[in-house]
Amino acid sequence: MAKQYWAQIIELDEEMTAATIPGATDHEDAADSLVADFVGAMGGEITEGAVRVWVQGGVEKVYDWKADFTMPDMDDMGDEDEMEVEGEIELTERI
């Protein structure tokens, strides 16, 4: 049976709801997935923070994260072009 990973963005002014991360293969994969979705949903306004990841009844890990991304040159885009943002998420496990 595959492990079910849970993750939660932490250390914000408002408490965020924990979510299951389908398809995650380990703690870091689950953290990366949740942070990528969170940064995208926030429109890049929040670019660093912390995330807690655990397996139900198992090991919990906390990561500090930072998102670095490059916005496309808006002058080169037409009205019909879809904006694609390229980026990288850096995770550092807290010990």
N, C-alpha and C positions, 0 to 999 in steps of 0.2 A: 504494500500500500504506500502510495506517495505521501510525503510529508506535506502538511498544510501550513504554509507560512502566513503570518499576520504581520502587518507593519502599520506604524502610526507616526506621522509628523509630530514632533514634540517641541517644547520650549517656545511656543508662540503665545501671544496674548490670549487667544481663544483656543480651547481644547479641540483638537481634531479627532474625528472618529477613526478608530482602527479599521483596517480593511484586510480581507484575505487577498493574497496575491496568487492568482491561478498561474500555473506553469513555472513558478519560481523553483530553481534547482538548489539554492542555498540562501543563507542570510543576505549576502551581498547582492545577489541577483534580485531578491525581493526589495531590498532598500533602493536599488537603482531604478527599478520599475516604478515604485511609488513616487520617488522624488521626481522622475521624469514627467509623470502625469501631473504632479502637483505644480511644478514649475510651468508647464504648459497651460494648466488651468488658470494660473495666476498671471499669465501674460508676461512672464519674466520679471515681474515686480519684486519678487522675493528670490534671491539668488544664493542664499546660504541658510543653514539651519542644522537641525538634528533629526534623526529618524531612529525609532526603536523597532526592532524586528525580533519575532519569536516564533517558535513552534509550540502549538498547544501542549502544555505539560512538559516542555523541553527548554532548551537553552535560549536565553535572550541576549541580544547584542545591540549596542547603540553605536551609531555612526554619526560623525559630523559630516556635512555635505556642503559642497560649493558647486554651483552651476556656472560654467563659462560658455557663452554662446555668441555667435556672430549673426547679426541681423543682415539681411540682404540689402543692397543699395536700392532704395525705393525709387531713385531717379531712373534706374534701368528697367523698372517693372511697368508693364502695361496694365490697363484696367482689368483685363481678364486673367492676368497671371496670378497664380496661387503662391502666397508667400511661404517659403521654406526656410526654417531657421536651423542652422547647424550648431551643434553644441556638444559639450562633454560634461559629465557629472563626475566629480572627484569625491570619493568616499574615504574617510579615515576612521577606522574602528577605534573607539575609546577603550582603554585598558584599565 
